[in-house]
Amino acid sequence: MDGVVCTNCHTWLPLSENACPTCSTPIILKGNDKNVIDSIQANCLIHRYDGSDLLEPAVVLKEGKVNLKVAAKLKDYAAPVSVRKDRVYAFNQDVLSSIQALRNERTATIYRYDELIKKHWQNLKPYKP
């Protein structure tokens, strides 16, 4: 963990800070008086990029008319990502794991094909009339 988020103003803070520079709240990292967010619990999956099959776990922070403000990582609390509502899905670990496994398999297959193609290219000889 390289930082935390102030629960008062949602400012990203490095662990070296003793107080939030934005709201001056003293930082308490442990115990019942803990006043920082040091982890996120995903409650949705987001699809940010057109033409991509990448789903990212995220947590919804704020709902607008058309978009949702979400945090895909802890640092996003300070500047949430805006995602259209039709690109936000209920969190489903099984679906996410399956898609990630298939994406990894596809990457490995493409790498293998690239290596095979490279071997064929290495067998080419220069043209000599």
Secondary structure, DSSP 8 states (H G I E B T S, - for coil): --EEEETTT--EEETT-SB-TTT--B---SSTT--EE------EEE--STT----EEEEEEEE-SSEEEEESSGGGGTS-EEEEGGGEEE--HHHHHHHHHHHHHHHHHHHHHHHHHHHHHHT------
